[in-house]
Amino acid sequence: MQTGSLWRKQLCFNMILLLSLLFPLWAEPAVSLEEDTTFTLEGKVRHLAVAPDGVYIATEEKLYQLSHNLTPLHCPTLRGLSGGEGQGHASLHCVSERELWKSDFTVNVLLPFVANKTLVICGATGNTNGHCEVLDLKNISKLLHSEDIQVGPLTQSDASISLLVELEKNPPQKETYILTAIQQDPNKPSTMSDAKTINLQNTLDSQTGGIFSLTEDQTFSPVIESKGTVEFVDGFQINQTIYILSNVDKNKVRLLWLKASKSKEETLESLEAATLNISGWDGSRLLASSVVPGGERVLWSGVFCVDRGQTNTQLVLFDISPPVINNPNKEPDFYFKKPPTNERTLKSLTAETVLYKQNSMTSVLAVRQKTWMVFFVGTADGQLIKLVVSQNYKVLCPEVLYKPCDECKVFPRMQLDPVDQKHIYVPFEKKILRVPVSQCSKYKTLQECWGAQDPFCVWCGSNNSCMFEVDCNSSNWLSIPEKPQKKMITYKVVKETTGRIKLVVQIHATVGENMKSSFACRFSAPLDNIDSSSQFPQCTFVLPSHLFLAAEGLSSTLNVTFGKGWVTEQVHLKNCSRIHEHHSSSLCQHCIRAGCTWTNNRCSWASEGDQTDSVCQKISSNPVSEEPVISSITPSNVSFHGRNGAVLSGRNLQDVIGVRIQTDTDCN
């Protein structure tokens, strides 16, 4: 419950009831607010990749090719060496029933090479023999190339990564290579491996040395090595910069930059690094990572933890734009050719902001929608939480998109559907879930659609429904504005130097061109005949002076129409210079809500500039009434997803204008 001083300032009592303490939380058996698609797998998920041609999944037992709606297309069973270790080749066979492996074949690399229309799969048999295959991307049952060679780790590792990168070998033409970053632990016995920490290997037989080769000539294989323990979390390429995120000794999170150059050697030699620091934390580990696409700066989000149990987690935003001046090979934990001989000062980056605090976060996926950033967060108990964040990092109320009936951990690497951009793929231990990024259709009115504060949703005037903008066939749509707004309609009463009084109504929304032409404002009686003009996003009304003679003012309903859609707002007009019947702590609020302005500790007619009720929060005074007390809440069982219609009983509730019931989510 908020302190008395705070609710006195705001005359608004926001009651935060921790339901887990007050009464049991009832979870509905339904798994989602809208229909999701689930595909159950044989064996545990090892790797997930999504491409324009489909979804590719490697488990302990099978390799799956699914359509984007998770319909199975091909499912070869992974089999090892046909005659035992050292004989024949590992291979994939598409069978209807599970087959016993002659020798374990572990998939450690799964990369759709879209430009080449192939799927690269690499791993090991018996954790000792490296093996790679190139498959047809449209039919993974078709084997195009097979080779005994190591690409990536030989043993199963959740702390190794692989990705395709492009180097400018023959500008402006680019060539694609496989970058692998392999987990290093000096305390564990090493396997028979020639692979170093970070490697670049060929993807085509036409490249120097042939497919999967490390070398660029006959004498030298450029690689990056490391000191101490290294666990890799993520890697990606943006333009000419390759980014690699890792955990190193002493609970440090390290970011590596590589400049994609004309050769493998030049690329790896360009190594630069920085430590990612979070204010107030001496050390931390990175659990999951996602870059925010688009924008002038390279914004990146990470799930960090500070405890061994990985329960104390935070979602943190960094600007990881590469250095303007290249100062390569100054990293103490990673080196090219020669290890560092002396202690080096390492660059550090400080977090832009902590976006979200939630226990046991395990994964994150960031997308950009217009001016908004949207983060999808997975948790250890299987929740999928959606966060909408503005340009100035204001986080709107979190929304739970999915909660399972049983507690299943969401694995770190969720992915966006690259075709429709409207679904995300969420990997669990033995299943894949396809979840829509928004549930626009559940909002039935224009006001509800706007009130959802969801940048993916628009009110489509042509269909008279809430939907994705891409599904609205015309530019006749309305959505939330570029900046967070509590109300769609605000107004102010302006007195001009001539003595004329006008009411200026402001609409806080973004609209398509066709929606602007259908925009209009109109009052109900007794103000239905006053002069007005409408041009989005404003309506202006000229008010007769006699309306402000009565001390109690005048109330009327404002109707704002957008074609077939409409919203209403109750407008309470008062003479701004006469608002003085309340104590100063509440007087400011009454002044602002009447469309007036608060200056020099008094209420007066508004000016053309904007003013919000935030000015009232600075006013401190004595209470005008006792603190509200709640004695009962009905119903006593509350759905996990939340429902309207709770009844509160108690004392001193007459000045309460807002109530919020929530669990342990910090939603302000």
N, C-alpha and C positions, 0 to 999 in steps of 0.2 A: 504494500500500500504506500502511496506517495506521502511525503511529509506534509504537515499542515501548511508550512510556508509556501510550498510549491503550488498546492491546489488553491491557496488563497490568491496567489499571483494570477493564476489562469482561470479561476472560478470554474475549473473543470477537473473533475475527479476521475482519473483513469485507474480503475481497480484491477490490479493484476492478481489473479487468483491462481495459485499453484495447485492445480487439480490433483496432482499426485499426492499432495499433502492433505487436501480437504476431503476428497472422495475418490473412489476407484475410477480409473480411466477405462472405458469400454471400447474395445476395438472391434470394428465391424468385420464380418467374415469376408466381405468383398475386398479385392486386392487393389482396386484403383477406382478413381472417380470416373474414368472413361475406359473404354475397352483397350487393352493392350494385347500384344501378340507375344506368345511365349513358345520357345522351342526347347525341348528337353534333350540332353545329349547323353551319349554313352561315355562315361569317364569324365574326369575333371578338365575344365577349360585350361588350356595352356596358353593359347594365343588367339587373338581376334583381330581380323582385318576387314575393312569395309571398302569396297571399290564400286565404280559405276556399274560393273557387271554383276555384283552380288556381294554376299557376306561369306567370309572364309574363316573357319574355326578349326583349330587343331586341339584335340583332346589327347588324353593318354592313349587312346585306343583307335581313334578315327580322325580322318580329315573330312570336313564338311564343306560343301558348297551349297549355300542357300540363296533363294531370291531375297529381294529387299523386304518382302513381307514374311520372311522366315519359312517359306515353303522349301523343303529339301529337294535339291536337284541331283547332286552326286555325293556319295559318302564312301570313299575308299577306306578300307581298313588298313591300318599301319602294320606292316609285317617286316620282320627283320631278315637277317641273312638266311637264305634258303637251306644252306648246308652247314650252318654253324658259323662262328666267328672266323673271319679270314677267308671265307669261300663265297664266291658269287657276289651279288649286289643286293643291298636293301631295296625294297620295292613297295609300291602301293598297289593293292588289288581291290577293286570295287566288288563287294559281295553283299548279299542280303542278310547274312547272319555273321555274328562275331566269329573270328578265327583266332586260334591260339598262335602267338608269335613264336617263331623259332628262336629269335633273339630280339630283345627289346630295341625298338627304334624310337628314340626320343626326338621330337621336333622342337628345336630351339630358335629357329628363324622362320618366319612366315611373312613374305613380302609380295603383294601384288605389284607387278611391273606393268602398269596399265599401258604405257606407250608401246611396249613390246608384246602386249596381249598374252603375258605369261604370269605364272605364279611361281616364285622361288621358295623352295622349302629346303631347309638344312637342319641337320641334327647329328645324332650319333647313335651307333649301335653298341650296346654294352658299355656305354660311357667311355669308350676308348677309341672307336673308329669314326672319324668324321665322314659324313655323307651328305650330298646335295642332289636335288632333282629340280628340273624345270618342267612345269606342267602347263597345259593349255588353260588360260584364264577362264574360258567359257565352258570348259569341260575338264575338270581336274583329274578325270580318269585317264586322260591322254598324256602319256609320258613323252616329253620332247628331248630331254637330255638327262643323263644320270652320271654322277662322278663321285668317287671316294676322295673327299677333300674336306678340310675343316673350314667352316664359315660360322663364326659365333662360338659360344661355349660348347664343350663336349658334355658337361653335366647339366642337369636341369638347374636353372637359375632364374629367380624372379628379380634379380638385381643386375641383369645384363640386358642390353637393348640392341636393336638393329633397325636401320632405316635406309632408304634410298636417297642418295644425294646427287646433285648435278654439279659437275666441274666444267669450266670453260676451256676444254682442251684445244679446240679450234674455233675461237670466237668468230662470229656470234653463235656458232653451233655448240651445243652442250652434250656431254656424255654422262651417263648414269653409272654410279658405283654403289656398292653395298658398304655402308659404314657399320661396323660392329664395335660396341663398347662392352667389354667383358669384365664381370665382377672379379675382384682381386682380394684374396685373404691370405696373408703370409702365415697365419696360424694353422691353416688347413693343408694337408698334404696335396701337392700339386699333381695334376693328371698329366699324362703324356700329351703335351700340346706345344705347338710352335707359335700359337696365336698370342699376341701381346694384348695390352690393355685396350687400345683403340686402333682399329685396322680399316683400311680401304681396299676392297676387292672388286674385281671386274664383274660385270653383268652379262657381257657378250663375248663370244669367241673371237670376234673381230678386233677386240681391244688387245693392246700389247701384252703378250704373255698368255692370252687365251682366257676363257671364262673362269671366274673365281680366282684368278691369279692375284697375288699381292704385289708382285714386282712390276716395275716399269721398264727395267732393263735386266740384264742377266746377272747383275752383281748386288743389287740393293733392293731391299723391301722396306719402304718407309712405314714406320709405325710410331705410336706414342706409347711410352711405358709409364709406370707409376710407382710411387713409394707408399708402403703401408696398405691399409684396408681401403678399398673403394667399392661402393655400391652405386650402380647407375639406376636412374629413375626414368629419364625421358630424354628424347632428342628430336630435333626438327630443324628444318632449313627454311629461312625467309630471305628471299633474294640471294645475295652472295654470302650470307653468313649462316654458318651451322652452329646450332646451340646444343649443348649437352649438359644435363643436370645430374649431379651426383652427391652422395654422402661420403665424406672422408673421415679420417681419424679426428678425435677430440670433438665429436658432434658438430662438425662443420658441414654446411651445405655449399657446394662449389659449383659455380657456373663456368663453363668453358665456351669460348668463342673460337671458331675456325673460319678463316676466310677462304671460300671456295675459289681456287685459283686454276692455273693451267695444268698443274700436275699434282699427283698425290703428295709428292715431297713438299712442294710449296704450300699446299693446303695444310698439312699436318705441322709444318714448321711455323705456321702463322699463329700457333696456339697462344691464346691469352685467357686469363681467368680472373674471377672475383668471388669473394665470399658473400653470401646473402645473409644480412643481419636483420634481426627483428628486435626492436627496442624493448628492453626489459628482459630479454632472454640471453643467457650466457652461451647456450648451445642448443641445437635443435637438429631434428632429422626431417628430411623431406619424404613424404609418403606418396604423394601424387602430384601431377603437374598438368597444366594446360595453358597454352598461349592464347591470348585474346586476339582473334584475327582482325586485320585491318587497322587503320589508324596511323598517324604519323609516327608515334612512338611505339616501341615494341613492349606492350604490356603483357605481363605473364602472371598467372596465378598458381599458387602451390599450397597443398595441405601439409602443414608442419606439425610436429609433435615434440614435446619436451620430456616425456616420460617413457620408460621402457615398455609399459603396457599399451602405449599408443592410444590412450584415451583422452588425454589433454591435447586437443587438436584445434588449430585455427586455420582459416582460409585467408591467405595473405597475398596482396597484390604488389608486384615490383615493376619498375621500368628497367628492362634488361637490354635496352638499345646498345649496340656494339660501340666500343670506344671510337672516337673520331680519329685519333692518332694511334696507329698500330705500334705496340711495344711488345713484340712476341717473346715467347719462351721465358717468361719471368715467374712461372708457377712452381711453388716448392713441392707439390704433390704429383705433378705430371711433367714429363720431359720428352723432348724429341732428340734422339741420338745420344746425348750425354746427360747423366743426372746432375742436379744442381750441387755445387760444391760449398756453398755458403748460405746462410739464412737470408731470405728475401722478403721484402715488404710486399704484402699482397693487397691488391685493390679490394675494396668492399663496397657493396651496394646496400642502401638502407631501404626498407619497405616503404612504399607509397602509403599504404594503409592496411589495417586488419579489417577485412570485409565481414567476417563471420566467425563466431565461436560456437562450437558444437562438439560434444563428446564423440569420439570414435569415428571421425570422418575418414574415409578410405579412398575416395576418388573424386575427381572434379573434371568437368568439361565446360569450357568457356566458348560462347558464341557472341556475335555482335548483331544487334538488330536495330538499324537506323542509328540513333545517337546513344542507344542503351547497350549495356553489357549484360548478358544473362549467364549465370553460372548454375550448372547442375551438379549437385553434390551427392555422392553416395556414402552410406554409413555402414558400420559393421553389423548393424541389425537389419539391414536390407532396405532402409528408407532411401527414397530419391527426392531430394529437396531442391526447389528452384528458387534462385535469388535474382531479382532484377535490380540493377545498379545503374545510377545515373552517371553523367559525365564528371560530376564533382564527387563521385564515390558515395553518394547517399544510397543506402540499401533499403529497398522497400520490403514490406512484410514477406517473410519466407512462405512458400507454398509447398505442401507435400504432394508430389505427383504420384507417388507410389509407396505403399507399405505392404510387405508380404504378410501372409498368415503365419509363416514361421520365420525365425530370425536367420537370415542368410547374408553373409558379407557381400557387399558390392566390390568387385575387383577394380584395380586402379584405372584401367584404360577404357573408359567409355568412348563411344565414337558417334559422330553425327552422320546421318544419312546424306551422302554427297549428291544424291539426285534430287530428292524433294526438299531437303533441308528442313523438314518438319518432324523428323523422328530421331531419337537417339537409341543406340544399342547399348544395353546395360548387361555386362557379363556377371553372372553368379558362378557358384562352384560347378554346377552341372546343368545350367540352363542359360539361355540368352533371352533377354526381354527387349522388345521394341516398344518404346513409349513415345507418344506425341509430345512435342515440346510445349504445347499449350492445349487447353481444353476449352476453346472459344465457344463451342456450341452450347455449353451449359449456361451461358449468359443470355437471357431471353429478351432483355430490353436494351435500348441504347444506353441508358444510365448504368445498368449492370455491366455492360461491355466496357464502358469507360472506367467504371469503378473498379474493375478487375486490375487496373494498372499493369496490363500485360502488353508489352510492345509488339508481340506477335499478332494480337487480335485487333480487328477493326470492325466497326459497325458498317455493314454493307447496305446502302440505301436501296440498291436494286433488288436485293433478296430479303430486305427487312430482317436481317439476322446478323449475329456476331460470328465472324469467321476469319481465317487467314487472309491477309491482303491479296495474296496471289490467287485466291479462289474467288475474289470479287471481280466480276467481269468488266467493270467500268471503274472510272475514277470517282465514283459516287460513294465515298467511304469516309469514316471519321475514326480517329484513334487518339491515344493519349498524346499530350504535348511533349516537347523535347526535354523539359525539365519537370521534376516532381511537383504535383499540385494536389492539395487536399480536396479542393472543390473544382467542379467543372465550370461553375458560374460564380463570378464575383461581381460586385457593383460598388460604385461610389457616387456620392452626391456632391456636385461641383457648383459653386456659386460664382458666376462670372462678375467682372467689374461693372457690367451694366445692371447687375442685380438679378439677371436671369438665372434660374436654377435648372440644372439639367442632371439627369441620371445617366451615367455611363455604365453599360453592362459589358463585361469582358468574358469571352468564351475561351477557356483553356483547353485547346484541342488542336490536333493536326488533321487537316481534311484534304481530300482530293478535289480537283478542279470542279467537277460536276456538283459536288456537295456544297461548294460556296454559293452557287447560283440559286440553290433551294433554301438558303439560310434566311430566317426571319424571326423577329421577336414581337410578342404581343402580350399586353396585360389583360387580365380579366377585369370585370367591374370592381370598383368604380373608375378604374384608370384606362378603360378600353378605348376611349376616344381621344387620348392625348396625342400630340404630334410626335412622330418617331422616324428614325432612319436606321437602316440595317446594312452593314457592310462587314462581312466576316473579317476579324473576330469580334467586332463591337456592334452594339446597338446603343443608340442615343435617344433619350426621351426628354422633351422640354416639359418641366413640371410647373403647373400654376402655383403661385405663391400662397394661395389660400389653403393648400393642402397641409401646410406646416403650422397653421394657427393652433390646432388642438394639441394639448400637451402630450397626449398619448400617441400622437402621430397617426399614420395610416398604414394598413397592411393590405397587400394584394398578391395575386399569384402571377408570376411571369412565366409565359409559355414560349419556349425556344424550339423552333421546328427546323428539321433538316429533311426536307422531302416528306416521306411517310413516318420518319422517326421524330421523336420529340423528348424534351426534358422539361421539368418545371422547377421553379425556385420560389419559395416564399420570401417576399420582399417586405421589410418593415421600415418605412420611411419616417424619419423624425427630423425636427429642426436641430441641426448639429450644435448650434450655440446654446440650446436649452437642455442638453443632456447633462444633468448634474445631480440627479436624484439618488445616485448610488455612491457608495464609498469608493475612493480613488482606485482601490485594487480591482474592482469590478467595473468602474466607470470607463476605464480604457477599453475593456472588452466590449461593452455596450456601444461605445463610440465607434469602434472599428466595424462591428457587425451591422451598424446602421449605415455604413457607407461613408462615414465621416473620417477625419484624420485626427491623430493625437499629437499635439505639439505643445511644448512649454507647460506640461502638466494640465492641459485643458483640451476639451473637444471643440473642433471647429470644422468648417466646411472643407471638403477634400480639395486637393489640387489635382493637376493632371498627372502627377507622378504616382507611383505605386507605393502602397504601405500595407504591411501585414500585421497580424496580431502579435508577432514576435516582439514588437516594441513594448507590449504590455508586460512581458516577462521580466522586465527590468524594474518594475514597480514593486516595492515592498511595503506592506502595511499590516495592520492588525486584522485578525479574522473577523468576518461579519456574521458567521454562523458556526455551529459546532461541526466537528469532523463527521462525515457520513459513516454509518455503521450498517453492515449487512448481517442480518440474522438468519436468512435462509435463501437457498437457491433451488429452483425447480426447473428442469428435472435434475435428479441427483446423478444419473448416468449421462455422460457426454461422449459423443462419437469422437473418435480420433480425428476425423476429417472436419469436425465442427458443424454445427447447425444453428440456425437462428431460432429464437423463440424462448430463451431462458427468462424466467420470472424471478426477480430479486425482491426481497422484503427486508425492511430495516428502518432505521431512524435517520433523520437529517439528510434525506435524499433530494430535497426540493431544488437544490442548486447543482445537482449532478447532471451534466449534459453529455457525458460519454462514459461508457463502461467497456472494458476489454477483458474477456475471459480467455486464458491461455494456459498451456502446460509450461514446460521449461524453456520455451523459445523466447529469446530476448527480442521481441518485436516492438519497437518504439515508433 
